[in-house]
Amino acid sequence: MLAGGFMATQSRINGELSSRLGDPPLTAFISFGSGTIILLLFLTMSRRTQRGLGSIVLAIRERRVPWFYTLAGFAGASFVFSQSLVVGFTGVALFSITFVCGLTVGSFLLDALGIGPAGRRPFSSPRAVGVGLAVVAVTVSTLGSFGQIQSVVLLILPLTFGVLVAWQQIANGTLAGIARTPLAPTVVNFMVGSGVLAILAGIYSLTAGLPDTYPVDWWLYLGGLCGVFFVSMTAWSVRHLGALVTSLATTTGQILTAVIEDLLFPNATVDFFSLFAGAGLMMLALVVAAFGWKRRPLAG
């Protein structure tokens, strides 16, 4: 749940920075790039993380893990870009719960297929009901925005990228198990994501140019730090809890934090009755899905 709070806060920060810069790709790059700098500085002081990166490289060479798991940062980069583009129009809460729909359904399917370090978690009534409640929660939460065509169209982005992030959590959890620390895959994620966003920001700047001025508010540049906490926490959690329970717990914290932030700093037309009802349903979904989860011993 704490990881979800960091994700919602990152969405708020990146949405505000993007609205001030008028440059979503650059905003996403600043967020990811700052997180990468933080991690590289930490990497110079952490031998455990250095050994973890070495273990990941060795596992890929020995084909014990698919090489494309190292590209999970692309999913994170896509999500951060969608934050910068969409949040200013929809608000944090509506963005968050739409993203959750893709995340929850994707996690449910990945767990059922056994794609992940926690092993196969077959379909069960509590887990299926939990996913159904999560989808209903998203539907209820978005009822107040169906009249805003632009917002509804933009929400397709977080919905789609939610599925990608479900796979990102699986990939990170697998790499964290190999590295024996969640920080090693977090470093890989941020380096890959920063590279992708640097290319995107560069292409955009060639056509639109760079902003003339940059905000001086220091908190607008903390999005990367929030991302570091989110990725490392979920990499640890998905290995021990599975993708679905991790995503539902993250979702609950994300929605609650997002609703509070939209209440305190409203920047869009928000139906708070729908959002509160959706948040309550999502917490119920977490409880129901948890009843269908049984811990299994992890190999290695």
Helices and strands as residue ranges (DSSP letters): H 2-21, H 24-43, H 47-61, G 67-72, H 73-90, H 92-113, H 125-141, G 143-145, H 149-154, H 156-179, H 183-208, G 218-221, H 223-241, H 243-264, H 272-291
